[in-house]
């Protein structure tokens, strides 16, 4: 088991219906995150890190794979667990 973290890219899934009641981004235009790059131990940890750095869309958007994609973009990094980059509106 490697003691290195991985880098993950998380992005909002565009539904095409910004007014859907259950869409975490419904009606929001400012102070919302639409993408994040995080350093994490694994995919579950990556979603937890993203949830801690969310905007008004709330952590549910980042914990639920129905609302955000998750892709490992680097298998090894020396970056500590945490937020690397956040794309806000």
C-alpha positions as CSV (number, residue, x, y, z in Angstrom):
1,X,0.0,0.0,0.0
2,X,1.4,3.4,-1.0
3,X,1.6,6.2,1.5
4,X,1.0,8.7,-1.3
5,X,-2.3,10.4,-2.0
6,X,-4.0,10.6,-5.4
7,X,-5.3,13.6,-7.3
8,X,-9.0,13.5,-8.2
9,X,-11.1,15.8,-10.5
10,X,-14.7,16.3,-9.5
11,X,-17.2,18.1,-11.8
12,X,-20.8,19.0,-11.8
13,X,-23.0,16.8,-14.1
14,X,-25.0,19.2,-16.3
15,X,-28.6,18.0,-16.2
16,X,-30.0,20.6,-18.6
17,X,-32.7,21.4,-16.1
18,X,-31.4,24.0,-13.7
19,X,-34.9,24.4,-12.1
20,X,-35.3,20.7,-11.1
21,X,-36.3,20.6,-7.4
22,X,-33.7,18.0,-6.4
23,X,-30.8,19.6,-8.4
24,X,-28.4,21.0,-5.8
25,X,-27.5,23.8,-8.2
26,X,-31.2,24.7,-9.1
27,X,-31.6,28.5,-9.4
28,X,-28.0,29.3,-8.2
29,X,-25.8,31.6,-10.1
30,X,-23.2,32.8,-7.6
31,X,-21.1,31.3,-4.7
32,X,-21.4,27.8,-6.1
33,X,-18.6,25.4,-6.9
34,X,-18.9,23.5,-10.3
35,X,-15.6,21.7,-10.2
36,X,-12.8,20.7,-7.8
37,X,-9.4,19.1,-7.9
38,X,-8.5,17.4,-4.6
39,X,-5.8,15.3,-3.1
40,X,-7.2,12.3,-1.3
41,X,-6.4,8.8,-0.1
42,X,-9.3,7.3,-2.2
43,X,-12.5,8.2,-4.0
44,X,-14.6,8.3,-0.9
45,X,-12.1,10.6,0.8
46,X,-12.1,12.8,-2.4
47,X,-15.9,13.3,-2.1
48,X,-15.5,14.1,1.6
49,X,-12.8,16.7,0.9
50,X,-14.9,18.3,-1.9
51,X,-17.9,18.4,0.4
52,X,-15.9,20.4,3.0
53,X,-15.1,23.0,0.3
54,X,-18.5,23.4,-1.3
55,X,-20.4,26.6,-1.9
56,X,-24.2,27.2,-1.6
57,X,-24.9,24.0,-3.6
58,X,-24.1,22.0,-0.4
59,X,-22.1,18.9,0.3
60,X,-24.8,16.6,-1.0
61,X,-23.8,17.6,-4.5
62,X,-20.2,16.4,-4.0
63,X,-21.1,13.2,-2.0
64,X,-23.6,11.9,-4.6
65,X,-22.4,10.4,-7.9
66,X,-25.7,11.4,-9.5
67,X,-24.7,15.0,-9.3
68,X,-20.9,15.0,-9.8
69,X,-18.4,13.0,-11.7
70,X,-15.2,11.7,-10.1
71,X,-12.0,10.9,-12.0
72,X,-8.5,10.0,-10.7
73,X,-6.1,12.1,-12.7
74,X,-2.9,11.2,-10.9
75,X,-2.1,7.9,-9.1
76,X,0.5,9.4,-6.8
77,X,1.1,12.8,-5.3
78,X,3.0,14.2,-2.3
79,X,0.2,16.8,-1.8
80,X,-1.5,16.5,1.6
81,X,-5.1,15.6,1.7
82,X,-7.1,18.6,0.8
83,X,-8.4,21.0,-1.8
84,X,-6.0,21.8,-4.7
85,X,-8.3,23.9,-6.9
86,X,-11.9,25.0,-6.9
87,X,-13.9,26.4,-9.8
88,X,-16.6,28.8,-8.5
89,X,-19.3,30.7,-10.2
